[in-house]
């Protein structure tokens, strides 16, 4: 009788252990992450069908080796491997009908998409928010996507590459006094050090004359353009970022620079008015941040060399 009891007890313990192990294995396959908006998102498995809404995140996903079923709408050429991938709008104007039709496991979007989160979730979409407000934010986004897609080692390599680039330029203080204008003509905004492009300027060795300008409530990281403060600051170089029609923006800026208030500025007189490539500076370029740092440092050094002559 005692032997039978021991046998039954052992069997119950074995069954219980098997059941517990099965539950643990099932739970361990779930993936829970906290995105850069502080939201907790849980997946049953590594997402396979991916829709992305910003070019910067698309660059990062490509570098990580993650394929997408939907990409941001863009007028600029893309890699041949992406030409057949459906376009789904962008973070400001997402095409929800198209996105839902692609049945994504996850939608990757920047912080500007937060206003659409409620609608996205009502449609059954799972969204992971990234950020590109600074070089550090881009690195955090790369780490986040590496974890989400089980590409953590590749993500570490990419983050280290950016670290090395920043360290390289931290030793190069060009002492070039610069301002970054975003927009067109007198309605342009000035990029503060807390903006993405302002952060790139600082890390590439430049000095931002707008460091003390007051930030706009509706446009964090930017200030209103003030002709009086521009004249008082008299920058060595004026960088301009265009977002929409490049030709029209350039025309408006040339007109502004030709006015009596602007044409005596050091940057204008020395022809140091430089249009930055929008694909690198208008918004976060993802892993191509290294290209943005290279480009900015190169322009700063050219201005410094001409200024010394």
FITOR-712199 format. One record per residue (C-alpha): residue in three letters; x, y, z; chain. Coordinates in steps of 0.5 Angstrom, whole numbers, plus 500, padded with zeros to 3 digits. Example, Ala and Ser with C-alpha at 12.3 -4.5 7.8 and 13.67 -1.06 7.14 Angstrom:
! FITOR-712199
  rest    X    Y    Z  kette
   ALA  525  491  516      A
   SER  527  498  514      A
END
This chain:
! FITOR-712199
  rest    X    Y    Z  kette
   UNK  500  500  500      A
   UNK  506  505  502      A
   UNK  509  503  495      A
   UNK  503  505  491      A
   UNK  502  511  495      A
   UNK  509  513  494      A
   UNK  508  512  486      A
   UNK  502  516  486      A
   UNK  505  522  489      A
   UNK  511  521  485      A
   UNK  507  521  479      A
   UNK  503  527  481      A
   UNK  509  531  482      A
   UNK  512  529  475      A
   UNK  505  531  472      A
   UNK  505  538  476      A
   UNK  513  539  474      A
   UNK  511  538  467      A
   UNK  505  543  467      A
   UNK  509  548  471      A
   UNK  515  547  466      A
   UNK  510  548  460      A
   UNK  507  554  462      A
   UNK  514  557  464      A
   UNK  516  556  456      A
   UNK  509  559  454      A
   UNK  510  565  458      A
   UNK  518  566  456      A
   UNK  516  566  448      A
   UNK  512  573  450      A
   UNK  516  579  448      A
   UNK  515  585  452      A
   UNK  518  592  451      A
   UNK  518  599  453      A
   UNK  518  604  447      A
   UNK  521  611  447      A
   UNK  514  614  449      A
   UNK  514  610  455      A
   UNK  509  605  453      A
   UNK  509  597  454      A
   UNK  508  593  448      A
   UNK  507  585  448      A
   UNK  508  580  443      A
   UNK  507  573  443      A
   UNK  513  572  438      A
   UNK  518  576  434      A
   UNK  514  580  429      A
   UNK  515  578  422      A
   UNK  510  583  418      A
   UNK  513  590  419      A
   UNK  510  596  417      A
   UNK  515  602  418      A
   UNK  513  610  417      A
   UNK  519  614  417      A
   UNK  525  613  413      A
   UNK  530  614  418      A
   UNK  527  607  422      A
   UNK  527  604  415      A
   UNK  534  605  414      A
   UNK  535  602  421      A
   UNK  531  596  420      A
   UNK  535  595  413      A
   UNK  542  595  417      A
   UNK  539  590  422      A
   UNK  537  585  416      A
   UNK  529  586  418      A
   UNK  525  586  412      A
   UNK  518  590  411      A
   UNK  512  589  408      A
   UNK  510  597  408      A
   UNK  514  603  407      A
   UNK  514  610  408      A
   UNK  511  614  402      A
   UNK  517  618  399      A
   UNK  518  622  393      A
   UNK  526  620  393      A
   UNK  529  614  390      A
   UNK  529  608  394      A
   UNK  534  601  394      A
   UNK  532  596  389      A
   UNK  530  591  394      A
   UNK  524  596  397      A
   UNK  521  599  390      A
   UNK  516  593  390      A
   UNK  514  594  398      A
   UNK  507  598  398      A
   UNK  508  605  401      A
   UNK  503  607  407      A
   UNK  504  614  408      A
   UNK  508  617  413      A
   UNK  508  619  421      A
   UNK  504  625  420      A
   UNK  499  622  414      A
   UNK  498  615  415      A
   UNK  494  611  410      A
   UNK  491  607  415      A
   UNK  487  603  410      A
   UNK  493  601  407      A
   UNK  496  599  413      A
   UNK  491  595  416      A
   UNK  490  591  409      A
   UNK  498  589  410      A
   UNK  496  585  416      A
   UNK  502  588  420      A
   UNK  505  584  427      A
   UNK  508  591  428      A
   UNK  508  598  426      A
   UNK  514  602  427      A
   UNK  513  610  428      A
   UNK  516  616  431      A
   UNK  514  620  436      A
   UNK  510  625  432      A
   UNK  505  619  431      A
   UNK  503  619  438      A
   UNK  497  623  436      A
   UNK  494  617  431      A
   UNK  496  612  437      A
   UNK  488  611  439      A
   UNK  486  610  432      A
   UNK  491  605  430      A
   UNK  490  601  437      A
   UNK  482  601  435      A
   UNK  484  598  428      A
   UNK  488  593  432      A
   UNK  495  595  430      A
   UNK  500  594  435      A
   UNK  505  600  435      A
   UNK  512  601  437      A
   UNK  514  608  438      A
   UNK  522  610  436      A
   UNK  525  617  437      A
   UNK  530  621  433      A
   UNK  530  628  437      A
   UNK  538  627  438      A
   UNK  544  622  437      A
   UNK  542  619  443      A
   UNK  535  618  442      A
   UNK  537  615  435      A
   UNK  542  610  439      A
   UNK  536  608  444      A
   UNK  532  607  438      A
   UNK  537  602  434      A
   UNK  537  598  441      A
   UNK  530  598  442      A
   UNK  529  595  435      A
   UNK  535  590  436      A
   UNK  531  587  442      A
   UNK  524  587  438      A
   UNK  527  583  432      A
   UNK  532  579  436      A
   UNK  538  583  433      A
   UNK  541  585  439      A
   UNK  548  584  437      A
   UNK  547  587  430      A
   UNK  544  593  434      A
   UNK  550  594  439      A
   UNK  555  594  433      A
   UNK  551  600  430      A
   UNK  551  604  436      A
   UNK  558  603  437      A
   UNK  559  605  430      A
   UNK  556  612  432      A
   UNK  559  612  439      A
   UNK  566  612  435      A
   UNK  564  617  430      A
   UNK  562  622  436      A
   UNK  568  621  440      A
   UNK  572  622  433      A
   UNK  569  629  432      A
   UNK  569  631  440      A
   UNK  576  632  439      A
   UNK  575  637  433      A
   UNK  572  644  436      A
   UNK  572  648  430      A
   UNK  570  654  433      A
   UNK  565  656  427      A
   UNK  559  660  430      A
   UNK  553  657  426      A
   UNK  545  658  425      A
   UNK  541  653  422      A
   UNK  534  655  419      A
   UNK  529  650  418      A
   UNK  523  653  413      A
   UNK  522  658  408      A
   UNK  524  665  408      A
   UNK  522  670  414      A
   UNK  518  664  417      A
   UNK  523  660  418      A
   UNK  525  657  425      A
   UNK  531  657  428      A
   UNK  534  650  431      A
   UNK  536  650  438      A
   UNK  541  645  441      A
   UNK  536  641  443      A
   UNK  533  639  436      A
   UNK  536  634  432      A
   UNK  540  638  427      A
   UNK  542  642  433      A
   UNK  545  636  437      A
   UNK  549  634  430      A
   UNK  552  641  430      A
   UNK  554  641  437      A
   UNK  557  634  436      A
   UNK  560  635  429      A
   UNK  564  641  433      A
   UNK  560  647  431      A
   UNK  558  653  436      A
   UNK  550  654  435      A
   UNK  549  662  436      A
   UNK  541  660  438      A
   UNK  543  657  444      A
   UNK  540  662  448      A
   UNK  534  663  444      A
   UNK  527  662  447      A
   UNK  524  655  445      A
   UNK  517  655  442      A
   UNK  512  651  446      A
   UNK  509  648  439      A
   UNK  515  646  436      A
   UNK  520  643  442      A
   UNK  527  644  440      A
   UNK  526  650  435      A
   UNK  525  658  436      A
   UNK  522  664  432      A
   UNK  527  667  427      A
   UNK  529  674  429      A
   UNK  533  678  424      A
   UNK  535  683  430      A
   UNK  538  677  434      A
   UNK  541  674  427      A
   UNK  545  681  426      A
   UNK  547  681  433      A
   UNK  550  674  433      A
   UNK  553  675  426      A
   UNK  554  668  425      A
   UNK  560  665  421      A
   UNK  555  660  417      A
   UNK  548  659  416      A
   UNK  545  652  415      A
   UNK  539  651  411      A
   UNK  534  645  412      A
   UNK  528  644  407      A
   UNK  523  640  408      A
   UNK  518  641  402      A
   UNK  519  644  395      A
   UNK  527  645  395      A
   UNK  527  650  389      A
   UNK  521  655  392      A
   UNK  525  655  399      A
   UNK  531  656  396      A
   UNK  528  662  392      A
   UNK  525  665  398      A
   UNK  532  664  402      A
   UNK  536  668  397      A
   UNK  531  674  397      A
   UNK  531  674  405      A
   UNK  539  674  404      A
   UNK  539  680  399      A
   UNK  535  685  404      A
   UNK  539  690  407      A
   UNK  538  687  414      A
   UNK  541  680  412      A
   UNK  546  682  406      A
   UNK  551  685  411      A
   UNK  552  679  415      A
   UNK  559  675  415      A
   UNK  556  669  413      A
   UNK  552  672  407      A
   UNK  558  676  405      A
   UNK  563  670  405      A
   UNK  558  666  401      A
   UNK  557  661  407      A
   UNK  550  660  406      A
   UNK  549  652  406      A
   UNK  543  648  404      A
   UNK  544  641  408      A
   UNK  541  635  405      A
   UNK  534  634  407      A
   UNK  535  626  407      A
   UNK  540  627  413      A
   UNK  537  633  417      A
   UNK  530  634  416      A
   UNK  528  628  420      A
   UNK  532  623  424      A
   UNK  536  619  418      A
   UNK  537  613  423      A
   UNK  543  609  422      A
   UNK  545  614  417      A
   UNK  546  619  423      A
   UNK  554  618  422      A
   UNK  553  620  415      A
   UNK  550  627  418      A
   UNK  555  628  422      A
   UNK  561  627  417      A
   UNK  557  632  412      A
   UNK  556  637  418      A
   UNK  564  637  420      A
   UNK  566  637  413      A
   UNK  562  643  412      A
   UNK  564  647  418      A
   UNK  572  645  417      A
   UNK  571  648  410      A
   UNK  568  655  413      A
   UNK  573  655  418      A
   UNK  579  654  413      A
   UNK  576  660  408      A
   UNK  575  664  415      A
   UNK  582  664  416      A
   UNK  585  666  410      A
END
